[in-house]
Amino acid sequence: MTDSSSPPVLRDDTDGIVTLTLNRPDKLNAVSNSMLDVIRDAVRDLAEDDSLRVMVITAVGKFFTAGADITALPVGDIGPGVSGSEFRRNYRRLHELFDEIEAIEKPVLLAAQGPCLGIGVELAASCDFRLASSNAKFGLPEVRSIAALPGSGGISRLTRLIGPHWVKWMAMACQNIDAQRALAAGLVHAVYEPDALQAQVRALALDLMSQPAEAVGVAKIVIDAAANSDRTTARDVDRLANSHLVLHEDHWARVEAFRTKSNR
């Protein structure tokens, strides 16, 4: 069991990579407000500090997360005395965190070493890359467990990622999918054996670090814009974005390096 004095989320900033590790294994990493606050602060730092280039979100213990901590819901108090507007105000704060992860112009990776349920799937869907151990599984138990929807992107964002076919299976039927099925559905990008996961995650993070930051950030914006645009608008965005990048010093430095190498 984790020492009660241990932070519920560990943070390490090394080599430009912000690594957040969910650290409540005795509670199956159930997500609390204090954990979200650590993630919120780290996301803000990633956005504002140019020396930070990549974020990795992972966990220790058997579960990545069993979902939200029902004893301290991330959306605030729920009950007869709480108005709809108050609930939605608290709920919006959670939505804004996931929206910021999705919008930030830097890559965010999530590595699920074990079951990833409820709010964990919603967090994963907001990230750019999702890697999993073969021990992982993914599920949205909210309809069955609390007679509510996974409403922080578990429907809207996840449907854009894997389509209504699988989201109905996960959110309506409350059926979990294992890592290999998550890979086939498009929820995760790669599945590794448990003892290889962290090394593979770090290798990807370091590779992303080696790429030009401006091009990576613009690529993220343009890809997401293409997913929400008609074909003509998406191609216009391609051209506008690339006209910026090919005039950027990173482009010319790499072109010159390629020419120098070719002439040897």
C-alpha positions, -999 to +999 in steps of 0.1 A: +000+000+000+011+036-007+022+057+023-007+080+031+017+109+030+027+102-006+013+126-032-017+111-051+001+121-084+038+121-087+054+147-111+088+145-127+102+171-152+132+156-169+147+162-203+118+184-213+093+156-205+066+161-178+057+127-164+026+124-142+021+092-124-012+084-107-001+072-072-031+059-053-028+021-059-045+013-026-076+031-040-071+017-075-060+052-085-096+065-082-094+101-095-100+128-070-101+166-072-066+169-057-053+146-085-070+167-112-055+198-097-020+184-101-027+175-137-043+209-143-011+227-130+012+205-151-009+211-182-006+249-176+031+246-171+035+225-203+015+252-222+036+281-209+071+268-206+089+262-239+115+240-222+088+215-216+079+197-248+060+164-240+037+151-213+033+115-202+005+103-180+009+069-164+002+051-131+015+026-106-004-004-092-028-029-107-051-003-122-044+028-143-076+040-127-109+025-116-126+058-125-137+088-105-135+087-067-172+085-058-165+098-023-152+131-038-166+134-073-145+156-096-177+174-107-185+186-072-213+179-048-245+162-061-277+162-042-311+178-036-296+211-026-274+215-056-288+235-085-283+224-121-263+256-129-239+249-099-234+214-111-227+225-147-203+252-135-182+226-116-186+201-145-173+227-170-140+230-151-134+193-157-144+196-193-120+226-197-091+205-184-096+178-210-102+204-237-069+221-228-051+187-231-066+182-265-058+218-276-023+223-262+002+225-290+025+198-276+021+160-276+005+143-246+009+105-242-011+083-219+002+048-209-023+025-193-004-003-175-037-018-162-075-013-164-085+022-174-122+029-166-146+058-166-128+091-162-096+074-172-110+067-207-122+103-209-087+115-200-072+090-225-094+103-253-082+138-248-046+128-252-027+125-286-012+091-281-025+061-261-002+032-253-013+001-233+001-029-216-014-062-226-029-062-190-050-031-198-087-030-205-110-001-211-145+005-200-172+031-193-193+017-164-212+049-156-247+038-169-246+006-149-228+019-118-243+053-112-271+056-138-254+085-156-233+091-187-195+094-190-202+130-199-167+145-198-159+133-233-167+096-228-195+100-254-186+130-276-148+127-278-147+089-278-173+086-306-151+108-328-122+085-321-137+050-325-172+056-338-207+049-323-204+011-329-178+007-301-190+035-279-225+019-277-208-014-267-187+004-240-212+031-227-246+016-233-239-021-228-211-013-202-188-039-217-151-036-213-127-041-241-093-056-237-060-041-250-060-060-283-096-050-290-089-014-280-060-015-306-083-029-333-110-003-325-085+025-327-086+036-291-049+028-285-020+031-309+001+002-296+001-026-271+032-039-253+041-066-228+039-052-192+076-051-187+082-033-219+056-006-217+075+021-199+106+018-221+084+021-252+066+051-238+099+069-230+113+060-264+083+076-281+085+107-258+122+112-266+115+107-303+088+134-301+113+156-283+138+153-312+113+167-337+109+204-344+085+218-318+067+243-341+060+217-368+047+192-342+024+218-326+011+230-360+005+194-371-016+188-340-038+218-348-042+210-385-050+173-379-078+182-354-090+209-377-092+184-406-113+161-384-139+188-379-139+204-414-151+197-449-125+186-474-121+219-491-116+238-458-092+212-445-070+215-476-070+253-473-059+249-437-031+225-449-018+252-473-020+280-448-002+260-421+025+248-444+032+283-458+040+292-422+062+262-416+083+263-448+092+299-440+103+289-405+139+287-396+135+250-385+125+241-420+155+258-437+180+244-411+168+209-418+167+213-456+203+227-455+214+198-433+199+173-458+216+191-487+250+190-469+247+154-461+236+146-497+266+164-511+292+145-491 
